[in-house]
């Protein structure tokens, strides 16, 4: 019997020892962590457990007041994103007025922008009890939970309408010093009656509720933005606004004063405690590499487990990226213990996730190549097995980068309608925001109809009823709409077709006048939506249709207002300042440089008749449309069809939001260059080619085309 018992004990000894080590590691980590956190807790307004901390920021806690238990002193919150992240990671610091405000998100438009200059500091220091009516729906993130660097990226959604420069009102009011301001009080801005009567002070809880659903909090305000639907986006943008407000305070705008707390305790081999990399402001909206990891127990140890794609189910999977790429990583808490993830060589660390199912997402740029590691910085967890490999390969050559082509092919249009009776025509449009090729080695964040620039060519006849259905992709950041210049009624349909992300609306209108018309998005700022690619053409054919031709082409001209200079490689972002100053970096046909030369040149043969439907999306510049080497036989000037066309025209002017139909017959082979005869724009990308094949015609053109002339 004793021999059997000894054998059983021997078999189970390894497992028992492993369990003892794991349990001991958990216990030791909690003891060490509690000892490290205790001095910090003593500096806050009241000692709270991690579970309690999330409650102290309820939306009805007055701004500028601390929780019960303070000694009347106003404490200073973290003065940098690193300090804020340290507090968030520990989840044991109580919220202070400064840190609560340090998370304010940026607004767009009438809404949040209404915050007036920050009022004088509250000096009473009296503690205010946390409301007992707190619910999860009204809670805001704990102090320090937002990251200002990440918030700067979120704010790019707002910068078309709001400035952080004091006194610079745009479509929305200036957000300089917004934290602590009264709603509707920014000098020189025309607020909506709803916002004027809201009587808010833009403290952190109010900002959080407003940014979640602007129309619910202030019904009838002018803001077209549907809100920020994730807690971390709101927390990050509030942190960014708060950091901007702090800068205003340094310049003379009063903000809450406080005593500095003790510096966080450093840990061995742990980078500065920040949720994002120091270069977070350089991160674009679209990540190059995305990973999801879940914490868990495998192989008798604590590990990261891959979720999805090639890393699905792998323990501490090898993560890879190329130098310069943006890496997005989501960490999910799989078993309930506290965890984070650190990329020390990339100077990046996530906030800690506590509680099963909790998650956080970070994004950083892989700034240097090499063989690196990632790990959990919670004491004891790295030794318990939470460590993996992160490999960054050298930057690829530009030739190996393949960008999505968003340029619509010039031959992509429906056939002529011809003779038929009027009918109801259903038109489906999808507004979708995509990252696409702007030029060689350069991408841009386009806003599109149906994923291409310009939007689809729509063809109806006079007397038709157009049944328009507009969907807005659930991935969109903005409300979108459509205004048909061919429609008669409020907004050309846009008044009835303002669609939230993930939504759909429809309406009908009747085509009363034949002609070629522009359509475009008409959601404020309208010029921004157009400049980002939301425009197209609709042809209303006259009764009986147009005369037949051999080829029809669809060409539109637009402007790109990028933050980086023309020709610079990388990811270009939209620049609202350049738009408002009418200084585009690019002029393009069909959305991108080379769209009608390298990618999709026009093709025809000698003897063919050609019809070009040409329009200008703009939003700012008139085009002098010209085809080098051709004379337009017919020009339906301004896109009209109720009068006879002009004949024998060399160049035609087309204003933003305007269109023209040109026709000509090809009699000589060669390349014919499409230009705006404001020819300096060729140097910024505005060029197209009509390639014509066929026998030479020396009676018309007797000469040898010189090499390199492009004709």
N, C-alpha and C positions, 0 to 999 in steps of 0.2 A: 504493500500500500504506500509505504514511504517512498519507494522508488517511483511509483506512478505520480505521486504529488510533486516530487522533485522534477520529473520530466515536464509536467504541465507548467510548473513555475518557470522552468527554463525557456519554454516556448513563448510564454507571454511576457517575459522580462523586458524584451526590447520595446514592445508596445507600451508597457507600463512606464518605463523610463522616459519614452518620448512624450507621453501624456503629462508626466510630472514636469518635464522641461517646458512644455508649451504653457501649462497653467502657471508655472513659476515665472515664465517670461512675461505673461500678461500681468500678473500681480506686481512684479518688479517695475514694469513700465508704468503702471498706474501710480505706484508709490513715488517713483522718481518724478513723474509728471506733476503729481499733486504738490510735491515739495517745491518744484520750480514755479508753479503757478500761484502758490499761496502769497508770496510777497507782492505779486502784481495785483491780486484781488484786494489786498489791504489798501491799495492806492486808489481804488475806484470808489464810486459813491456808495456802494453797498455790496457786500459779498453775496454772490449768487452762484447757484449751480449752473452747469451748462444748459440744462433744460430751462431754467428760469431766465437765462440771459435773453433768449429769443422773445420773451414776453415783454421785456421792459421797453420795447420800442413801439408799443401800441399806438395806433394813429391818433388817439385822443390825448396823448401825453403832451402838455403844452411845451412848445419850443423854448429853449433857454432855461428849462427847469430840470432838476435832477430827481432821481428816484428817492424814496424815503431812505433815511439812514445817512444822508450826507451831513456834513458839519457846516453847511452854508457856504462852502468854498466852491468856486467855479473851477473845475478841473480842465486842463488842456487835453484835448484829444490828440491822436497821432498827427504829427506835422508832415507826414509823408506817406505815400502809398505803402512803403515798406512797413512802417509802424502800424498802419491800419490793418495790413494783412496779418501782422503778428497778433493783433488783438483778435481778429476774426479766426485765426487758426486755433488759438487757445480756447475760444468761445467761453471765456470765463471773465472777461472784462465787462463791467456794466456800462451801459450807454451813457455818454455825457453829451451835453448840448452840442459841443463842437463836432464830435464824431457823428452824431445824428445828422447834423447838417452836412457833413462832409460827403454824403452820399447822394446829393440831389441830382436828379437826372436832368438832361437838357431837354427843353421842350421845343415844340415847333409851333409857331404862330401865336394866336391870341392867348392861348391857354396859360401855360405855365409861365410864359414869357411875361406874364403880367406882373411878375414880381418887381416891385419897385426897389430903389436903393436900400441896402440893408439898414435897418433902424439902429439906433444907438444901443450899445450893449446893455443887456439886462444885468443889473448888479445886485438885485435883491438876494440872489443865492438861495431863495427859499425852495425847499423840497416840495415836489408835487407828487401825490400818490399816483401809482399806476392804476388806470381804470380797471375795475373788476369786470367790465363788459368786454374785455379783450376776446377776440376770436381770431382764428387763423386767417380769416379773410381780410381782417383789418390790420394784421401785424405787418411790420416792415422789418427788413433785415437788421440784425444786430449791428451795433456800432462797429465800424472798421471792416464790415463784410464786403464793401464795394471796393473796386480797384479803379483808380483814376485813369491809369493808362488804358485799361480796357474800355472805360467810359468814354474816353476820347474817340475811340472807334465807333461806339454806339452813337455818339453825338454827330457823326457824319450824316446820319439820317436827318438831323435837325438843322444843319448849317446852311441849307438852302434858304431857310426862312428866318434864322436867328443868328445874331452876331454876339460874340463875347466882348466886343469893344463897347465901352461905355458911351451911351448916347447914340449908338448906331442902330437905328430901327430899320428893319427890312420888311418883308411880308409879315413877320412877327416882330414883337418888341425885342430890344436888346436884353440879353440875359446876364449882362455884367452885374455882379453883386446881387444875383437873384435870391440867394439864400437869406431868408428873414424879411424879404420885402412883402409889402401889401399887394394883393392882386389888383390889376388895373391901374397901377400907379406910375408906370414908366413914362416920363415926360415926353411929349411929342408924338405918342402913339395913339391911334384911333382904335380903342378897344370896342368889342361888341357890348351891347347892353347887358348881356348875361354875365360877362366877366366883370364889368363895372359894378354889378350888384352882388357879386359873389362874396365880397368882404372876407377873403382868405388872407392869412399870413402864410407865405410859402415856406413852412418848416418841412422837415424831412418826412414826417408821416403824411402830410397833405400832398407833398410832391409825389410820394409813392402811389397814393390812391389816384391822383389825377393822371399820372403817366400810365397807370394801368387801364383806365377808361375815361378819356377826357370828356366825352359827351355825357357819360353817366354822372360824373362829378359836377360838371358845369353844363347842363343842357342848353343848347343853343349857342355855344361859343363857336368861334370861326375856325378852329383848328381842324384841318382835314386829315390829320394823322390818327390812325385807329388806336394807338397806344402801344406800349411795350408790354408784352404778355408774359415775359419771364422775370422772375424775381431778381436774378443776377444782372440782367440788362438794366433794370431800373436802379438797382443798388450801385452799379458801376457808373452810370451816367450821373446819378446824384453825387457820387464821390467826385466825379470830374467837375461838376458845377460847383461843388463845395470848395474844391481846390482853386477854382477860378475866383470864387468869392473871397477866399483867403488872400489871394493875390490882390484883390481890390481893397481888402482890409489893410494890407500893408501899405497900400498907396494912399490910404486916408479914409476909406469907408469903414466905420466901426463894425467889429464883429465880436462875438463872445470871447472874453479873455479867460485864461485858465492857467493852472499851475502845471508845469510839465511833470509827467509821471516817470517812473524809473525806466531805464533802458531795458529792452527785453534781453533775457539771458541768452548768450550765444550757445550754439551747440556745435560739436565737432563736425567739421567738413560740411556744414550746412550753409548754403548761400544766403544772401540777404532775404529776409522773410517777406516776399512779395508774391502775389498770386500770378503775376504776369512777368514776362521778361522786361528788362529796362527799355528794350526797343519796341515795346508793345504798340507805341503810336505808329510804327511803320507797318503794322500788320494790315493786310487788306481784308475785305469781307469774305473772300473765297479762299479757303485753306487748300494748300497743295497736297497735304497728307493728313488723313484723319484716322484716329485710333480711339477705341473704347476699351477700358480695362475695368475689371471688377475684382474687388478684394475677396479673398476666400481662403479656405484651408485645403491643401492638396499635398499629397506625398508626405503627410505628417508634419507639415510646416505652413506658416503664413505666406501667402503668395499673391501676386497679381495674376488674373486669368483673362486672356484675350476674349473679346466679344466681337463677333462678326468678321466677315472677310477671311483673309488668309491666316489671321491669328486666332480664329475661333477655337476656344477650348485650350489653347496653349498656355502653359505655365510660364510666367515671367517671359513673355514673348520678346524676340528681338524686334525692335522698332527701327525703322529706317527713314531717311529723308536725304535730299540733296542740299548742299550748301546754298543758303539763301532762300530756301523754301519755307513757307509758313506751315507749322505743324499745329493741328488742333487735337487736343486729347481730352476725353471725357472719363472721369473716374467715378465709378459707382461703388457705394458701400454694400458689400454682399453679405456681411455676417454680423454687423452691428458694432464692432470695435471702431475706434477712431483711427482714421488713416489720412494720408496725403500722398503726393508724389513730387519728387524733386529731380530736376535735371541740373545738377550743379555746374557742369561745364557750359551750359547755356544760360546760367544765371536766372533760372526759372523755378518757381515753386507754386504749387496749388494751395488753395485754402484747404483746411481739414474738413472731412465729411464724417459726421457723427450720426449714427442711427442707420439701421438697415434700410436700404433703398435710397438714401440720400446720395446726391451726386453733385459734381462741380465740373466745369469745363474751362480749360485754359487754352490759350493760343500764344505761340511764340515763333520767332524766326530763328532757324538754325544758322547761326552766324559763322560757324567755323566747322570744318570737316574733321573727322577723326573717329576713333572708337571710344565711346563714352558709356556712362552708366546712368540708370535712374533708380530711385529707391524711395522707401517711406522713411520720413524723418522722425516719426513718433518713437520715443526711446524704446529700444529693444526690438522694434519691428524689422529693421534691416538685418539684424543678426538672426532673427527668426526666419528669414528667407525672402523678404520683400525687396528684391533687387533684380534688375534686368539690364540688358544691353541696348544702347542707342547708337546706331551707326549712321554717321553723316558722310555721304560721299562728296567728292569735289564737285564744284558747280559745273553743270553740263554746258556745253557750247550752245549758243543761241540757235544753231541749226537743228538741234535735237528737240527743241521745244515746239510742240504742236498746239496751236491755239484754236479754239472753236470758231468757225466761220459763221458770223451772224449776218453777212451781206446777202441780200436777196439777189438771185440771178436775174438779169434784165429780161430774160425770156419767160420768166415765171408769172404768167398772167392768163386768165381764162380766155377762151375763144370768143369771137364776136357773137352777139346775140342775134342780129339779123331781124327778119320780120316775124313777129309774134305779138299776141295780145298782151296787155298788161296783166301782171300776176303778182302774188305775194312771194317775195324772195327772202329766205332765211339767211342771215349772215352771222357766223359765230366768230367772235374775237376773244383771244386769251391774252391778257396782259401778263407778261412774265419778265422778271429781272434776271439777266444772265451775264456772265463774264465771257467776253469774246475778244477776238483778234481786232485790234485797232490798226496796227501796222506790224511790220516784221519785228518780233521780239517785244512787242508791247500789247498789253491787253487793257480793256476798259470795261467798267460795269454798265452795260446797256440796259435800258428799260425798253421793252419791245411789245409790239402786237404780234402774237403767234411766233415769237422767237427769232424774228428776222427784222432787219432794217433795210428799206422801209417795211411797213406792215403789208399785208396781202392786198393785191390789186382787186378791187371790188367792181363788178360790172353788172349794171341793171339797165333798164330802158325807161324812158319818160312814162309816167303813169303807174309804174310799179310801186307796190307797198313793200317797204323794207322792214323785215322783222329782225331787229338786231338783238343779239344775245351777247352780253359782255361778261366774261368770267375773269376774276382776278386770282392769280395763282396764290395758293396758301403760303408759298415761300416768299411772297412779295413783302417788302417793308413799308410800302406806301399804298394809299388809296389810289386807284386809277379810274379813268373815265374815257369817253370818246365824244368829240364834237365833229359832226359832219357839216362841212360848208355847203353841202348839197341839200341839207334839211332846212325846213322852215319851221321855226319854233324856238322856245327858250334854250339857249346854249347849244343849238344844233343837236340836241339830244343829251348833252352833257348834264343838263339840269336834272335829268331823270336817271342818269347812268353813272353816278358816283359809287364805286364798288369797293368794299373793304377787302383786305386779303382773305382769300378763301371763299368769297361771296360771288354771287351772280345776279345780274339784273337784265331786264329786257324791256323793249318798247317797240313801237312801230311808227314809221313816218312815211310820207308819200313823196316820191320824186316828181317834182312839178316842172323843173326846168332842165333841159338837156345841157350837157357840158362836162368838162373835166374839173373835178373839185378835190381839194385837200381835206383829209380828216386828221385829227390829232387828239392827244390826251389834253383835257382841259381841267386838270386838278391843280390847285395852287401848289407851288409856284409853277404856273403853266409853262413858262419859258424853260424851266429846268426839265420838265417832263419831255418837252419837245427836243431839247438839246441832247437828251440822253437816248433819243431814237424813236420816240412814240409819235410817228406820223406816217401817212400813206396817202394813196389816191383812190378815188371812186369815180368811175365813168358812168354818166347817165346818157345812154345813147339816144339819139333822136328817133322818132318813129321811122321804122324802115332800116335803121342802123347806119353805119358808116360805109363808104366805098371800100371794096376789098383791096388789100395790099398783100405782099408776100411775107413781110415780117413786121411784127409789132414788138416794141421794146418798152420797158418800164424803168425809168431813171429818176432818182430824186437826189437833190443836193441838201447837205446839212453841215452843221458846225459842231465841233467837239471842243469843249472847254475843260481841258485836262489840267491837273495840278502840276504835271511834269512837262518839260519843254518838248516841242516837236522833235521827233527823232530819238528821244531818250528811251532806252529800253527799260522794261519793268511793268509793274501794274499801275496804270494811271487811274487816279480818282477824279471825280468831278470837282471843279472849282467854281463856287458861286461868285467869288469876287471877279473872276475873269468874265463870267457870264454877264454880270451887271455892268461891267466896264466894256463889254462887247469886244473882248480880246481873245478870240479862239486860237487855240494852238493848231487845230487841224480844220481843213475844209475837205469834205469827202463826198463822193458819189456812192450811193447805196451803202452807206454806213461805215466804210473803212478805206484806208489807203490801199490802192491796188485792187479794189473790188471789181472794177471794170477794165483792168489791164492785165494783171497777173492771174487773178482768180477766175473772173467771168467776163472775158471780152465779148463784145457783140459780134456775131458772125452772120455774113450774108454773101451773096454772089453777084457778079456783074449782071445787070438786067433786072435785078430785084427792085421792087418798090418797098420803101421802109417807112414805118410810122413810129415816132418816138413820143410816148406820153411822158412829159417832163414836168416835175413839180419841185417846189422849194419848201422843205420843212423849216429851214432856218435854224433858230428862230429870229435872227437879226439881219442877215445880209441878203440883198437883192442880187440875183444872178443875171449875167449877160450871156445867155446860153448861145453857144456857137459850135459848129462842127467844122474843124479846119479842113479845107479842101472841098466843101460842099456848099450848095446854096439851097435853102429850103424852097421847094416848089410851092408848098402850101403851108400856111401858119394859121391855126385857129387861135387867134390872139386872145390872151387871158383865159384860155380854155373854153371860150364861148362857142356855141354852135347855132345860135339863132341868126347869125349874119354870115355872109359869104367869107371864106378864108382869104387872108392876104396871100399874095403870090410874089415869088422872087425875093425872099428875105434872107439877109446874111446873118443877123444876130437879133435875138429877141430878149427883151427884159422881162424877168419873172420875179415878182416880189415875194417875200416870205409869206407863206400861206396861199400862194398863187400857183397857177399851172398853165401849160401851153401844150398844144398838139402840133408837131411838125411832121411833114411828109416830104420825101425826095426819092428820086430814082438814081440807082447806082450805074454808072457807065464806064468807070475806070477802076481797075483793081488797085489794091494797096491798103494801107492803114489810115483811117480817118480819126482824128483826135477830137474827143468831146471835151470842151473846156467851158469855164466861165471866163469871158474875155477880160475880166479883171485878172490878168494873167499872173500876177504875183501869187495868186492862190494856188497855182500849179506847184509852187515850191513848198506848199503845206499840204500836198496830197491830192489836190483836185484834178483828176485826170481820168479819162476813159478812152477806150479804143474800139472802133468799129473796123473789123478785119474783113476785107472784101477780096474774094478770090475770083479769077476768071481771066479771059484773054485780054491782052493789052488793046488799047484803042488809041493808036497814034494820031488819028484825026482830031481827037479831043485833047490828048495829053501825050506829047512826044518828048520824052526825056527820061534819063536813067535816075532812079532814086539813089542818092548817095548813101553809102554805109553809115549807120549810126544816126540817121535822121528820124528813124521811127515812123516813117510813112510808107 
